[in-house]
Amino acid sequence: MINSDDFAKRLQKVIDYYAESASSFSDTIGVQRSSISHILSGRNKPSLDFVLKVLSSYPEVELYWLLNGKGEFPSKPENITGVKKQTPEETPQPFSNSVSETKDKSIDKIVIFYTDGTFKEFVKN
């Protein structure tokens, strides 16, 4: 069971970290402004939908940290993607001089990540 007071403190920490007001935070995650107020005051407990909206809008927020305080905030970059950070030697090169490597390949999806933590995905139809 989630401790509402502790959850509210962690949610306030997220709001403060991004220097947002409760109003702008609610707009970002797509909930009513009163929802934020009621959760921060302890009147309501967060719904699963609310938690998922926070996680999808702010990838630096870890689920276990938000729910029960275990983990860290903001999460480290390798925790956000779930992939170990690669060294320069391990990093695949986006362009190659060899045409044979891409001869039988086509692009299915392109994902652009922005510095504010958002992303845009383009999928081949």
N, C-alpha and C positions, 0 to 999 in steps of 0.2 A: 504494500500500500504506500502511496506517495504521501510524504509529509508536505501538506499544502504551504506551510510557512517557509520551509526550506526551499521548496520549488519556487515560490514567489521571490525569494532572495536571489536565487540563481537566474531567474528570468530577468529581474531588475539588473543584475550584473551584465547580462547580454545586452539589454537595452542601453545601459550606460557605456558599455564597451564600444558600441557603434555610434555613440553620441546622438541617439534618437530620442524623441519624445514617445510617450505611450501611444499617442495618436499616429505618428509616422510609422512606428513599429507595427501597429495594427493594420495600417494600409499596406505595408510591405508584405506581411504574411497573409493578408486577405481575410481578416476577421473584423467583427464590429469593435469599435473602440471600447464599448462597455465590457466586452469580454476580457480585455487586458486589465481594466480597472478592477473587475470582480476577482480575477485571479490574483492580482497583486495585493488586494485587500484581504484575501483569504476567504472571501464569501463563496467562491466557486472553486472546484478542482478542475484542472485542465483535462480536456477530452483527448482521446487518441488523435482525432483529427487536428486539434490545436497543436499538439506536440509534433505531429508529422509536418505541419505547415512551417513551424519554427525550424525544424531540421532541414527541410528542403530549401528554405529561403536563406539560411545561414549555415553553410557547410562546416564552419569552424566549430559548431556546437555539436558535442557528442551526446548521443542518446542517454547513455548511462550517467554521464555527468549531469545532464539536465534533470533526469528523473530522480537520481539518488545521491548525487554529489561525488560519485566515483569516477575517476578519470581526471581530465584537465580541460580547462577552457582558457584561451582558445586552443583547439587541438593542433598538434603539429602537422605540417603538410603531408607527411606520409600516412597519418591517421585519417586525413580527409579523403584521400583517394583509396586507401586500403592497399596501396602498392608501395613497396620499398623505393626510396629515392635512389635513382641510378647515378653512378659515377659517370664522368664524361666518357670514359672508355666503354661503358655499358650502354650509353644512350644511343638509340638508333638514329641514324642520320635521315632527315626527312627527304633529301634529294640525293639521287645517286647518278653517277655518270654512266652506269650500266643500264642500257635499255632493256636487256633481257630479263632483268628482275621484275619489271612492271608490264611486260608484254601481254601476259594473260590475266592481268589484274585490273579491276575497276574500283572506283571509290563508291562505298555504300553510305558512309556517314562522315560528316565533318563536325567537330565540336570546338567551339571557340570559348575559352575561359577568360573572364574579365577580372581585373584586380579587385573588384568589390565583392568577389565570391559568386557572382552570377555566371551563367553560361548560356550559350545559344547553340542549338543542335540543328543541323541540316541533314535530312535523310533523303536518300535517292528514292524516287517514286517508281 
